[in-house]
Amino acid sequence: MRALIQRVTEASVTVDGQITGAIGPGVMVLVCAMQGDTEAEAERLATRLAKLRIFTDAAGKMNLSVRDIGGAVLVVSQFTLAADTSRGNRPGFSAAAPPDLGKRLYAHFMLALAREGLAVECGIFGADMKVRLVNDGPVTIWLES
């Protein structure tokens, strides 16, 4: 699985004019299941995210995790993270998992985050979503399982 992690002071996702998920301080995660991914990759990615030390401690060093600060996670499905732009100007997305598998792994990833003790909010898989966030830092990290 691939994920783009952004440290935020706040973030929300809206579908058809309705907010489906919103958080204060924490991380906003764009996540994509790739061909061949399994529940094991979703769990590994959730564990890495829960332990990722990207929040500053009292000394100003990135030494704390989202769990350490009591932050939340906003998870948004994002198949375009699988984009292949090597053959011209129109990206290809064949490396992304098929929609049924992607949806299952998206749900499993969020369940794994909750098992890590994190508050989880989300968008709607496959929907046209509007995402708002205030990137803190900015801190943006790319993770792959």
C-alpha atoms as a printed R data frame, in Angstrom:
    type eleno elety resid chain resno       x      y       z
1   ATOM     1    CA   MET     A     1   0.000  0.000   0.000
2   ATOM     2    CA   ARG     A     2   1.040  3.571  -0.580
3   ATOM     3    CA   ALA     A     3   0.267  6.506   1.641
4   ATOM     4    CA   LEU     A     4   0.956 10.205   1.613
5   ATOM     5    CA   ILE     A     5   0.948 11.460   5.212
6   ATOM     6    CA   GLN     A     6   0.441 15.130   6.029
7   ATOM     7    CA   ARG     A     7   0.775 16.531   9.529
8   ATOM     8    CA   VAL     A     8  -2.212 18.840  10.031
9   ATOM     9    CA   THR     A     9  -3.701 21.215  12.556
10  ATOM    10    CA   GLU     A    10  -7.112 20.362  11.073
11  ATOM    11    CA   ALA     A    11  -8.562 18.503   8.108
12  ATOM    12    CA   SER     A    12 -11.936 17.491   6.713
13  ATOM    13    CA   VAL     A    13 -13.454 15.653   3.786
14  ATOM    14    CA   THR     A    14 -16.809 16.482   2.199
15  ATOM    15    CA   VAL     A    15 -18.953 14.339  -0.117
16  ATOM    16    CA   ASP     A    16 -22.026 15.817  -1.822
17  ATOM    17    CA   GLY     A    17 -21.900 18.849   0.460
18  ATOM    18    CA   GLN     A    18 -21.808 16.757   3.669
19  ATOM    19    CA   ILE     A    19 -18.741 16.436   5.899
20  ATOM    20    CA   THR     A    20 -17.971 12.713   6.224
21  ATOM    21    CA   GLY     A    21 -14.880 13.108   8.382
22  ATOM    22    CA   ALA     A    22 -13.089 15.878  10.248
23  ATOM    23    CA   ILE     A    23 -10.174 16.052  12.673
24  ATOM    24    CA   GLY     A    24  -8.200 18.604  14.640
25  ATOM    25    CA   PRO     A    25  -4.472 18.068  15.176
26  ATOM    26    CA   GLY     A    26  -3.164 14.834  13.695
27  ATOM    27    CA   VAL     A    27  -2.497 13.412  10.254
28  ATOM    28    CA   MET     A    28  -4.368 13.351   6.992
29  ATOM    29    CA   VAL     A    29  -3.595 10.216   5.012
30  ATOM    30    CA   LEU     A    30  -4.133  9.685   1.305
31  ATOM    31    CA   VAL     A    31  -3.972  5.908   0.852
32  ATOM    32    CA   CYS     A    32  -3.897  3.591  -2.167
33  ATOM    33    CA   ALA     A    33  -4.008 -0.202  -2.292
34  ATOM    34    CA   MET     A    34  -1.724 -1.567  -4.984
35  ATOM    35    CA   GLN     A    35  -1.940 -4.739  -7.096
36  ATOM    36    CA   GLY     A    36  -0.951 -7.715  -4.934
37  ATOM    37    CA   ASP     A    37  -1.493 -5.986  -1.578
38  ATOM    38    CA   THR     A    38  -3.057 -7.946   1.271
39  ATOM    39    CA   GLU     A    39  -4.380 -7.257   4.763
40  ATOM    40    CA   ALA     A    40  -0.809 -7.758   6.017
41  ATOM    41    CA   GLU     A    41   0.346 -4.658   4.093
42  ATOM    42    CA   ALA     A    42  -2.570 -2.640   5.470
43  ATOM    43    CA   GLU     A    43  -1.655 -3.666   9.027
44  ATOM    44    CA   ARG     A    44   2.056 -2.961   8.499
45  ATOM    45    CA   LEU     A    45   1.264  0.496   7.106
46  ATOM    46    CA   ALA     A    46  -1.073  1.274  10.036
47  ATOM    47    CA   THR     A    47   1.593  0.243  12.561
48  ATOM    48    CA   ARG     A    48   4.242  2.370  10.816
49  ATOM    49    CA   LEU     A    49   1.901  5.361  10.735
50  ATOM    50    CA   ALA     A    50   0.973  5.035  14.421
51  ATOM    51    CA   LYS     A    51   4.668  5.023  15.385
52  ATOM    52    CA   LEU     A    52   5.898  7.648  12.887
53  ATOM    53    CA   ARG     A    53   7.554 10.429  14.906
54  ATOM    54    CA   ILE     A    54   6.652 13.593  13.000
55  ATOM    55    CA   PHE     A    55   5.353 15.823  15.798
56  ATOM    56    CA   THR     A    56   7.635 18.104  17.778
57  ATOM    57    CA   ASP     A    57   8.506 17.566  21.423
58  ATOM    58    CA   ALA     A    58   9.252 20.254  24.030
59  ATOM    59    CA   ALA     A    59  12.763 20.655  22.575
60  ATOM    60    CA   GLY     A    60  11.382 21.321  19.084
61  ATOM    61    CA   LYS     A    61  12.542 17.983  17.642
62  ATOM    62    CA   MET     A    62  10.296 15.667  15.620
63  ATOM    63    CA   ASN     A    63  10.175 13.022  18.315
64  ATOM    64    CA   LEU     A    64   6.472 12.312  18.931
65  ATOM    65    CA   SER     A    65   3.935 10.169  17.081
66  ATOM    66    CA   VAL     A    66   0.297 10.976  16.395
67  ATOM    67    CA   ARG     A    67  -0.550  8.563  19.215
68  ATOM    68    CA   ASP     A    68   1.848 10.392  21.584
69  ATOM    69    CA   ILE     A    69   0.100 13.728  20.999
70  ATOM    70    CA   GLY     A    70  -3.422 12.270  21.232
71  ATOM    71    CA   GLY     A    71  -4.030 13.237  17.613
72  ATOM    72    CA   ALA     A    72  -6.480 11.793  15.130
73  ATOM    73    CA   VAL     A    73  -6.214 10.399  11.602
74  ATOM    74    CA   LEU     A    74  -8.297 11.370   8.569
75  ATOM    75    CA   VAL     A    75  -8.062  8.631   5.910
76  ATOM    76    CA   VAL     A    76  -8.959  9.354   2.281
77  ATOM    77    CA   SER     A    77  -8.835  6.721  -0.485
78  ATOM    78    CA   GLN     A    78  -6.665  7.950  -3.355
79  ATOM    79    CA   PHE     A    79  -6.117  5.532  -6.251
80  ATOM    80    CA   THR     A    80  -4.180  8.227  -8.139
81  ATOM    81    CA   LEU     A    81  -1.174  7.527  -5.876
82  ATOM    82    CA   ALA     A    82  -0.652  4.566  -8.232
83  ATOM    83    CA   ALA     A    83  -0.210  6.883 -11.237
84  ATOM    84    CA   ASP     A    84   2.298  5.841 -13.863
85  ATOM    85    CA   THR     A    85   3.387  8.870 -15.889
86  ATOM    86    CA   SER     A    86   6.273  7.201 -17.718
87  ATOM    87    CA   ARG     A    87   4.447  6.980 -21.058
88  ATOM    88    CA   GLY     A    88   3.374 10.498 -21.830
89  ATOM    89    CA   ASN     A    89   1.006 13.041 -20.411
90  ATOM    90    CA   ARG     A    90  -1.951 10.861 -19.420
91  ATOM    91    CA   PRO     A    91  -1.299  8.866 -16.234
92  ATOM    92    CA   GLY     A    92  -2.118  5.161 -16.095
93  ATOM    93    CA   PHE     A    93  -3.526  3.564 -12.955
94  ATOM    94    CA   SER     A    94  -3.186 -0.162 -13.689
95  ATOM    95    CA   ALA     A    95  -0.856 -0.606 -10.678
96  ATOM    96    CA   ALA     A    96  -3.747  0.211  -8.325
97  ATOM    97    CA   ALA     A    97  -5.673 -2.670  -6.817
98  ATOM    98    CA   PRO     A    98  -9.065 -3.415  -8.375
99  ATOM    99    CA   PRO     A    99 -11.882 -1.450  -6.702
100 ATOM   100    CA   ASP     A   100 -13.290 -4.365  -4.659
101 ATOM   101    CA   LEU     A   101  -9.873 -5.220  -3.204
102 ATOM   102    CA   GLY     A   102  -9.005 -1.538  -2.757
103 ATOM   103    CA   LYS     A   103 -12.203 -0.927  -0.785
104 ATOM   104    CA   ARG     A   104 -11.585 -3.971   1.432
105 ATOM   105    CA   LEU     A   105  -7.982 -2.943   2.175
106 ATOM   106    CA   TYR     A   106  -9.030  0.684   2.795
107 ATOM   107    CA   ALA     A   107 -11.487 -0.533   5.444
108 ATOM   108    CA   HIS     A   108  -8.905 -2.932   6.889
109 ATOM   109    CA   PHE     A   109  -6.315 -0.134   7.112
110 ATOM   110    CA   MET     A   110  -8.733  2.041   9.099
111 ATOM   111    CA   LEU     A   111  -9.589 -0.871  11.406
112 ATOM   112    CA   ALA     A   112  -5.867 -1.486  11.971
113 ATOM   113    CA   LEU     A   113  -5.372  2.201  12.842
114 ATOM   114    CA   ALA     A   114  -8.211  1.998  15.369
115 ATOM   115    CA   ARG     A   115  -6.597 -1.111  16.883
116 ATOM   116    CA   GLU     A   116  -3.448  1.008  17.289
117 ATOM   117    CA   GLY     A   117  -5.528  3.240  19.572
118 ATOM   118    CA   LEU     A   118  -6.039  6.086  17.100
119 ATOM   119    CA   ALA     A   119  -9.224  8.063  16.491
120 ATOM   120    CA   VAL     A   120 -10.048  7.568  12.809
121 ATOM   121    CA   GLU     A   121 -12.261  9.625  10.503
122 ATOM   122    CA   CYS     A   122 -12.637  8.989   6.782
123 ATOM   123    CA   GLY     A   123 -13.962  9.851   3.380
124 ATOM   124    CA   ILE     A   124 -16.068  7.517   1.247
125 ATOM   125    CA   PHE     A   125 -14.251  5.034  -0.958
126 ATOM   126    CA   GLY     A   126 -14.658  5.852  -4.646
127 ATOM   127    CA   ALA     A   127 -16.617  9.059  -4.057
128 ATOM   128    CA   ASP     A   128 -15.809 12.471  -5.492
129 ATOM   129    CA   MET     A   129 -14.425 14.101  -2.349
130 ATOM   130    CA   LYS     A   130 -13.407 17.615  -1.423
131 ATOM   131    CA   VAL     A   131 -10.542 17.629   1.062
132 ATOM   132    CA   ARG     A   132  -9.563 20.625   3.170
133 ATOM   133    CA   LEU     A   133  -6.529 20.724   5.421
134 ATOM   134    CA   VAL     A   134  -4.116 23.002   7.156
135 ATOM   135    CA   ASN     A   135  -0.717 21.374   6.648
136 ATOM   136    CA   ASP     A   136   1.372 21.867   9.780
137 ATOM   137    CA   GLY     A   137   5.038 22.589   9.129
138 ATOM   138    CA   PRO     A   138   4.512 21.686   6.334
139 ATOM   139    CA   VAL     A   139   5.360 18.060   7.017
140 ATOM   140    CA   THR     A   140   4.533 15.593   4.238
141 ATOM   141    CA   ILE     A   141   5.843 12.011   4.277
142 ATOM   142    CA   TRP     A   142   5.571  9.215   1.683
143 ATOM   143    CA   LEU     A   143   5.114  5.688   3.107
144 ATOM   144    CA   GLU     A   144   4.910  2.313   1.397
145 ATOM   145    CA   SER     A   145   4.273 -1.015   3.089
